Amino acid sequence: MLFGQEHVRRYVQTDGAEGHDWQGTTVLILTTTGRRSGEERSTPLIYGKHGADHVVVASKGGAEEHPAWYLNLSEQPEVTVQVRGDRFKARARTASTEEKPELWRMMTERWPAYDEYQRKTSRDIPLVVLERQE
């Protein structure tokens, strides 16, 4: 998480005027449903665009375990996404083996540290495709 809940609060309050552009890249807010609590959890994540879809990386900085938001959407793939002032429902899915090389290249262009994170962990860092639901 970038700078955590303060990032989320300022992003939501300002429709992304504060927080969308961050350290040379762009950030969205992903809201998942807690798999144990049932409560909504919002996380700021670097994103890329692939066609109409948004793509995020479940890196957790190269930790050995998946981030909580990824575990949440694995059980409940219906999520809410906010990009600047645009809030929408989306269905989250893990990118397929076939999709991953192209999407990984796109995301490491946006945030080169993802390659370093992958080297730090034995787990295969998932890419998540957020498909807008109309």
Z-matrix of the N, CA and C atoms (Angstrom, degrees):
N
C 1 1.453
C 2 1.525 1 108.20
N 3 1.279 2 115.37 1 134.57
C 4 1.456 3 121.57 2 -171.14
C 5 1.512 4 109.99 3 -61.57
N 6 1.330 5 117.77 4 -86.85
C 7 1.446 6 116.28 5 167.76
C 8 1.515 7 109.71 6 -121.87
N 9 1.317 8 114.21 7 41.32
C 10 1.441 9 122.81 8 164.34
C 11 1.518 10 116.59 9 63.00
N 12 1.321 11 113.96 10 -144.91
C 13 1.458 12 120.14 11 -171.01
C 14 1.532 13 112.77 12 -68.78
N 15 1.310 14 117.38 13 -26.38
C 16 1.474 15 119.06 14 175.25
C 17 1.534 16 109.28 15 -65.46
N 18 1.323 17 116.92 16 -38.20
C 19 1.464 18 121.46 17 176.88
C 20 1.530 19 109.13 18 -61.49
N 21 1.316 20 116.48 19 -47.42
C 22 1.468 21 120.81 20 179.89
C 23 1.528 22 110.12 21 -59.04
N 24 1.337 23 116.34 22 -49.04
C 25 1.470 24 121.01 23 -175.83
C 26 1.529 25 110.90 24 -59.24
N 27 1.323 26 116.62 25 -48.52
C 28 1.465 27 119.62 26 -177.31
C 29 1.527 28 111.27 27 -68.47
N 30 1.308 29 116.80 28 -37.80
C 31 1.471 30 121.37 29 178.63
C 32 1.526 31 109.74 30 -61.57
N 33 1.320 32 116.76 31 -50.68
C 34 1.471 33 121.23 32 -178.17
C 35 1.529 34 110.64 33 -63.54
N 36 1.326 35 116.93 34 -44.37
C 37 1.480 36 120.65 35 -178.66
C 38 1.521 37 112.56 36 -62.36
N 39 1.331 38 117.38 37 -33.02
C 40 1.467 39 121.01 38 -173.46
C 41 1.529 40 112.78 39 -108.03
N 42 1.346 41 117.29 40 12.35
C 43 1.475 42 121.18 41 -175.24
C 44 1.524 43 111.24 42 51.64
N 45 1.327 44 115.52 43 39.60
C 46 1.455 45 120.65 44 175.25
C 47 1.510 46 115.39 45 82.81
N 48 1.344 47 118.37 46 -1.93
C 49 1.464 48 119.01 47 176.32
C 50 1.528 49 109.42 48 -58.25
N 51 1.334 50 116.47 49 -36.28
C 52 1.460 51 122.00 50 171.16
C 53 1.523 52 106.89 51 -108.10
N 54 1.313 53 116.84 52 118.48
C 55 1.465 54 119.73 53 173.09
C 56 1.511 55 115.94 54 111.71
N 57 1.353 56 118.80 55 -22.86
C 58 1.476 57 118.79 56 178.34
C 59 1.522 58 109.63 57 -68.57
N 60 1.320 59 117.25 58 -49.84
C 61 1.459 60 121.45 59 177.14
C 62 1.522 61 107.33 60 -89.89
N 63 1.335 62 116.26 61 119.66
C 64 1.457 63 120.85 62 -171.94
C 65 1.519 64 109.80 63 -144.23
N 66 1.315 65 117.42 64 119.58
C 67 1.464 66 124.27 65 175.35
C 68 1.532 67 112.64 66 46.59
N 69 1.325 68 116.43 67 44.57
C 70 1.449 69 121.47 68 175.30
C 71 1.519 70 115.43 69 83.02
N 72 1.315 71 117.35 70 6.77
C 73 1.465 72 120.50 71 177.97
C 74 1.526 73 108.92 72 -135.83
N 75 1.334 74 116.63 73 -169.24
C 76 1.466 75 120.54 74 -177.78
C 77 1.524 76 110.17 75 -125.89
N 78 1.335 77 113.97 76 149.50
C 79 1.459 78 121.67 77 -172.21
C 80 1.525 79 109.84 78 -128.72
N 81 1.333 80 115.47 79 141.37
C 82 1.459 81 121.65 80 169.84
C 83 1.521 82 108.12 81 -116.36
N 84 1.327 83 115.46 82 169.94
C 85 1.460 84 121.25 83 174.37
C 86 1.525 85 106.85 84 -110.27
N 87 1.332 86 115.67 85 122.05
C 88 1.463 87 122.23 86 177.14
C 89 1.517 88 108.34 87 -105.64
N 90 1.331 89 116.14 88 125.35
C 91 1.462 90 120.72 89 178.28
C 92 1.522 91 108.45 90 -112.75
N 93 1.326 92 114.81 91 118.20
C 94 1.458 93 122.30 92 178.70
C 95 1.523 94 108.97 93 -111.52
N 96 1.331 95 116.04 94 168.79
C 97 1.463 96 121.94 95 175.06
C 98 1.517 97 107.72 96 -101.84
N 99 1.332 98 116.32 97 124.84
C 100 1.468 99 121.22 98 -179.47
C 101 1.522 100 110.94 99 -57.58
N 102 1.322 101 116.52 100 129.54
C 103 1.463 102 120.13 101 -175.39
C 104 1.521 103 112.12 102 -70.65
N 105 1.321 104 117.39 103 -24.38
C 106 1.470 105 120.17 104 176.71
C 107 1.526 106 111.59 105 -101.49
N 108 1.330 107 115.86 106 -44.74
C 109 1.472 108 120.44 107 -173.56
C 110 1.523 109 112.76 108 -81.57
N 111 1.351 110 116.18 109 -28.07
C 112 1.462 111 119.14 110 -173.00
C 113 1.520 112 112.76 111 76.24
N 114 1.343 113 117.29 112 2.07
C 115 1.459 114 121.62 113 -178.29
C 116 1.525 115 110.39 114 -89.51
N 117 1.329 116 114.64 115 152.19
C 118 1.462 117 119.22 116 177.07
C 119 1.526 118 109.88 117 -74.06
N 120 1.337 119 115.17 118 137.74
C 121 1.464 120 122.28 119 179.38
C 122 1.516 121 108.09 120 -127.56
N 123 1.330 122 116.96 121 126.70
C 124 1.463 123 121.29 122 -178.65
C 125 1.517 124 110.17 123 -110.38
N 126 1.336 125 115.45 124 134.94
C 127 1.455 126 122.12 125 -175.73
C 128 1.522 127 109.64 126 -133.42
N 129 1.341 128 118.56 127 131.51
C 130 1.465 129 120.72 128 173.53
C 131 1.532 130 109.16 129 -80.29
N 132 1.328 131 116.57 130 129.01
C 133 1.470 132 121.06 131 -177.97
C 134 1.522 133 110.77 132 -137.33
N 135 1.314 134 115.48 133 140.51
C 136 1.464 135 121.20 134 171.74
C 137 1.520 136 107.49 135 -64.22
N 138 1.340 137 116.49 136 139.33
C 139 1.463 138 118.56 137 -179.51
C 140 1.522 139 111.54 138 -134.29
N 141 1.315 140 113.67 139 161.55
C 142 1.450 141 122.60 140 169.95
C 143 1.513 142 108.33 141 -129.03
N 144 1.309 143 116.20 142 162.37
C 145 1.471 144 121.70 143 177.74
C 146 1.519 145 108.58 144 -108.47
N 147 1.329 146 116.00 145 133.62
C 148 1.465 147 121.98 146 176.35
C 149 1.523 148 105.73 147 -131.22
N 150 1.324 149 115.99 148 98.71
C 151 1.462 150 119.18 149 -171.63
C 152 1.518 151 108.24 150 63.68
N 153 1.325 152 116.76 151 -130.29
C 154 1.468 153 121.20 152 179.23
C 155 1.525 154 111.95 153 -84.72
N 156 1.325 155 117.56 154 -9.19
C 157 1.465 156 121.44 155 -174.47
C 158 1.525 157 111.53 156 -90.68
N 159 1.328 158 114.71 157 155.82
C 160 1.458 159 122.60 158 171.74
C 161 1.525 160 106.85 159 -105.58
N 162 1.322 161 116.44 160 145.11
C 163 1.459 162 121.96 161 -177.81
C 164 1.528 163 108.69 162 -125.00
N 165 1.338 164 116.48 163 134.15
C 166 1.462 165 122.50 164 176.27
C 167 1.527 166 108.39 165 -130.23
N 168 1.323 167 115.98 166 163.61
C 169 1.460 168 122.55 167 -174.62
C 170 1.525 169 109.43 168 -117.20
N 171 1.342 170 116.85 169 128.48
C 172 1.473 171 122.08 170 179.60
C 173 1.526 172 109.69 171 -89.35
N 174 1.335 173 115.96 172 62.36
C 175 1.470 174 120.48 173 -170.32
C 176 1.525 175 113.89 174 -85.80
N 177 1.321 176 117.10 175 -39.45
C 178 1.471 177 122.66 176 -173.16
C 179 1.529 178 110.35 177 49.03
N 180 1.341 179 115.24 178 37.97
C 181 1.462 180 120.36 179 176.60
C 182 1.513 181 114.35 180 64.44
N 183 1.326 182 117.53 181 18.33
C 184 1.458 183 120.85 182 -179.95
C 185 1.521 184 113.58 183 89.52
N 186 1.327 185 117.58 184 15.76
C 187 1.474 186 120.79 185 177.14
C 188 1.534 187 109.92 186 -65.57
N 189 1.328 188 115.79 187 159.75
C 190 1.466 189 120.73 188 -178.97
C 191 1.526 190 112.96 189 -73.36
N 192 1.337 191 117.24 190 -18.32
C 193 1.466 192 119.34 191 179.78
C 194 1.533 193 110.06 192 -112.07
N 195 1.325 194 114.70 193 153.70
C 196 1.461 195 119.72 194 177.69
C 197 1.529 196 110.09 195 -66.82
N 198 1.327 197 117.33 196 151.55
C 199 1.474 198 119.56 197 174.29
C 200 1.528 199 110.49 198 -65.61
N 201 1.329 200 115.81 199 152.32
C 202 1.473 201 120.90 200 -178.37
C 203 1.524 202 111.48 201 -57.52
N 204 1.336 203 117.73 202 -38.79
C 205 1.467 204 119.46 203 -178.28
C 206 1.526 205 111.03 204 -61.13
N 207 1.340 206 117.40 205 -34.62
C 208 1.465 207 120.42 206 179.51
C 209 1.529 208 110.29 207 -70.80
N 210 1.313 209 117.21 208 -41.95
C 211 1.467 210 120.37 209 176.75
C 212 1.534 211 109.95 210 -61.81
N 213 1.331 212 116.81 211 -39.18
C 214 1.462 213 120.61 212 178.33
C 215 1.523 214 111.09 213 -61.65
N 216 1.327 215 117.98 214 -48.48
C 217 1.464 216 118.20 215 -175.83
C 218 1.525 217 111.83 216 -74.67
N 219 1.329 218 117.17 217 -18.82
C 220 1.471 219 119.28 218 173.73
C 221 1.521 220 110.45 219 -63.95
N 222 1.330 221 116.32 220 -31.94
C 223 1.468 222 120.68 221 178.78
C 224 1.520 223 112.32 222 -93.01
N 225 1.333 224 117.61 223 -30.09
C 226 1.464 225 121.79 224 -179.80
C 227 1.527 226 107.63 225 -136.66
N 228 1.354 227 116.81 226 92.46
C 229 1.468 228 119.87 227 -173.96
C 230 1.526 229 115.12 228 -76.31
N 231 1.326 230 117.89 229 -6.63
C 232 1.463 231 120.10 230 177.03
C 233 1.526 232 107.77 231 -80.92
N 234 1.333 233 116.36 232 117.57
C 235 1.463 234 121.98 233 -174.39
C 236 1.525 235 109.85 234 -130.29
N 237 1.322 236 115.58 235 171.16
C 238 1.457 237 121.92 236 171.45
C 239 1.521 238 107.30 237 -117.07
N 240 1.324 239 115.20 238 139.37
C 241 1.458 240 121.88 239 -179.22
C 242 1.525 241 107.83 240 -123.82
N 243 1.330 242 116.19 241 141.48
C 244 1.458 243 120.78 242 171.80
C 245 1.519 244 107.97 243 -126.19
N 246 1.346 245 115.28 244 122.66
C 247 1.457 246 122.62 245 173.45
C 248 1.525 247 105.97 246 -120.24
N 249 1.315 248 115.42 247 110.78
C 250 1.470 249 121.46 248 -170.27
C 251 1.530 250 107.51 249 53.83
N 252 1.345 251 118.08 250 -124.60
C 253 1.460 252 120.69 251 -178.81
C 254 1.520 253 113.76 252 -90.55
N 255 1.320 254 117.53 253 2.88
C 256 1.465 255 122.16 254 -177.00
C 257 1.523 256 109.22 255 -92.67
N 258 1.344 257 116.37 256 111.45
C 259 1.464 258 121.69 257 177.25
C 260 1.523 259 107.87 258 -109.55
N 261 1.337 260 116.24 259 131.74
C 262 1.460 261 119.07 260 -177.88
C 263 1.525 262 111.18 261 -152.13
N 264 1.328 263 113.97 262 157.70
C 265 1.462 264 121.70 263 174.86
C 266 1.510 265 107.89 264 -80.82
N 267 1.324 266 115.53 265 144.65
C 268 1.458 267 120.50 266 178.55
C 269 1.524 268 108.75 267 -143.92
N 270 1.317 269 114.63 268 160.87
C 271 1.455 270 121.48 269 172.22
C 272 1.528 271 106.09 270 -110.80
N 273 1.324 272 115.00 271 126.29
C 274 1.462 273 121.13 272 -177.40
C 275 1.525 274 109.52 273 -96.51
N 276 1.326 275 114.71 274 137.80
C 277 1.466 276 119.24 275 174.04
C 278 1.523 277 108.60 276 -143.88
N 279 1.324 278 115.46 277 151.14
C 280 1.456 279 120.54 278 176.21
C 281 1.522 280 108.31 279 -76.34
N 282 1.308 281 116.34 280 133.75
C 283 1.464 282 121.26 281 179.17
C 284 1.526 283 109.74 282 -60.04
N 285 1.316 284 115.75 283 142.45
C 286 1.459 285 121.32 284 179.40
C 287 1.527 286 110.67 285 -72.32
N 288 1.311 287 115.71 286 163.94
C 289 1.462 288 121.61 287 177.16
C 290 1.520 289 110.71 288 -57.36
N 291 1.334 290 116.61 289 -36.78
C 292 1.464 291 121.28 290 -179.97
C 293 1.525 292 111.56 291 -69.40
N 294 1.312 293 117.21 292 -37.95
C 295 1.474 294 121.45 293 -178.45
C 296 1.519 295 113.25 294 -75.93
N 297 1.318 296 116.08 295 -29.93
C 298 1.463 297 120.22 296 -165.53
C 299 1.528 298 115.04 297 -58.91
N 300 1.352 299 121.10 298 -44.58
C 301 1.474 300 118.16 299 -176.52
C 302 1.535 301 113.22 300 -56.72
N 303 1.323 302 117.43 301 -45.67
C 304 1.466 303 120.41 302 -179.52
C 305 1.522 304 110.93 303 -65.43
N 306 1.340 305 116.95 304 -43.75
C 307 1.465 306 120.70 305 -178.62
C 308 1.529 307 111.00 306 -68.48
N 309 1.334 308 116.82 307 -37.46
C 310 1.471 309 120.38 308 178.26
C 311 1.527 310 109.87 309 -62.05
N 312 1.335 311 117.22 310 -45.28
C 313 1.473 312 120.20 311 178.08
C 314 1.530 313 110.25 312 -58.61
N 315 1.324 314 116.39 313 -44.67
C 316 1.463 315 120.59 314 179.93
C 317 1.533 316 110.06 315 -59.34
N 318 1.333 317 116.98 316 -44.43
C 319 1.463 318 119.82 317 -175.84
C 320 1.527 319 111.99 318 -74.00
N 321 1.331 320 118.81 319 -33.08
C 322 1.473 321 119.03 320 177.99
C 323 1.526 322 111.07 321 -73.84
N 324 1.332 323 117.71 322 -22.45
C 325 1.469 324 119.34 323 171.01
C 326 1.525 325 109.83 324 -67.27
N 327 1.323 326 117.06 325 -34.74
C 328 1.466 327 122.08 326 179.78
C 329 1.526 328 111.34 327 -77.58
N 330 1.341 329 117.02 328 -34.78
C 331 1.466 330 122.15 329 -176.51
C 332 1.527 331 108.28 330 -148.71
N 333 1.352 332 117.09 331 88.38
C 334 1.467 333 120.74 332 -174.02
C 335 1.529 334 114.55 333 -56.74
N 336 1.317 335 118.61 334 -24.63
C 337 1.476 336 120.87 335 -178.66
C 338 1.522 337 113.13 336 -61.76
N 339 1.343 338 118.24 337 -16.81
C 340 1.467 339 118.55 338 178.53
C 341 1.527 340 111.70 339 -57.75
N 342 1.326 341 117.56 340 -36.47
C 343 1.474 342 119.55 341 177.28
C 344 1.527 343 110.54 342 -62.14
N 345 1.328 344 116.19 343 -42.01
C 346 1.467 345 120.69 344 177.84
C 347 1.535 346 110.27 345 -63.39
N 348 1.324 347 117.05 346 -42.48
C 349 1.469 348 120.70 347 179.28
C 350 1.525 349 110.18 348 -59.78
N 351 1.335 350 117.16 349 -41.52
C 352 1.465 351 120.25 350 -179.32
C 353 1.527 352 110.65 351 -65.03
N 354 1.335 353 116.73 352 -37.42
C 355 1.470 354 119.65 353 178.59
C 356 1.529 355 111.84 354 -66.17
N 357 1.341 356 117.53 355 -29.06
C 358 1.462 357 121.89 356 -176.61
C 359 1.523 358 113.63 357 -75.74
N 360 1.336 359 118.37 358 -17.06
C 361 1.461 360 120.60 359 -172.46
C 362 1.517 361 111.53 360 -125.38
N 363 1.318 362 115.20 361 152.42
C 364 1.468 363 119.66 362 176.42
C 365 1.525 364 111.05 363 -84.83
N 366 1.342 365 117.75 364 -15.63
C 367 1.465 366 118.58 365 -179.83
C 368 1.524 367 110.32 366 -79.34
N 369 1.307 368 115.78 367 151.59
C 370 1.456 369 121.76 368 175.55
C 371 1.527 370 106.58 369 -81.76
N 372 1.315 371 117.27 370 112.56
C 373 1.471 372 120.43 371 -176.29
C 374 1.525 373 109.10 372 -68.76
N 375 1.343 374 116.79 373 121.84
C 376 1.458 375 119.42 374 -179.13
C 377 1.523 376 112.95 375 -77.37
N 378 1.319 377 114.52 376 148.52
C 379 1.453 378 122.61 377 167.85
C 380 1.514 379 106.39 378 -103.53
N 381 1.321 380 116.29 379 140.21
C 382 1.461 381 121.24 380 -177.94
C 383 1.527 382 108.67 381 -116.68
N 384 1.322 383 114.75 382 128.54
C 385 1.463 384 122.01 383 176.61
C 386 1.522 385 107.19 384 -99.24
N 387 1.328 386 115.95 385 126.22
C 388 1.471 387 122.83 386 179.41
C 389 1.518 388 107.22 387 -104.87
N 390 1.331 389 115.76 388 108.28
C 391 1.461 390 121.97 389 -176.86
C 392 1.520 391 109.47 390 -97.63
N 393 1.313 392 116.15 391 115.31
C 394 1.462 393 121.70 392 -178.04
C 395 1.525 394 110.33 393 -59.59
N 396 1.322 395 115.63 394 135.85
C 397 1.466 396 122.37 395 176.51
C 398 1.527 397 107.76 396 -106.96
N 399 1.307 398 117.01 397 124.20
C 400 1.479 399 118.88 398 -178.57
C 401 1.498 400 111.25 399 -85.78
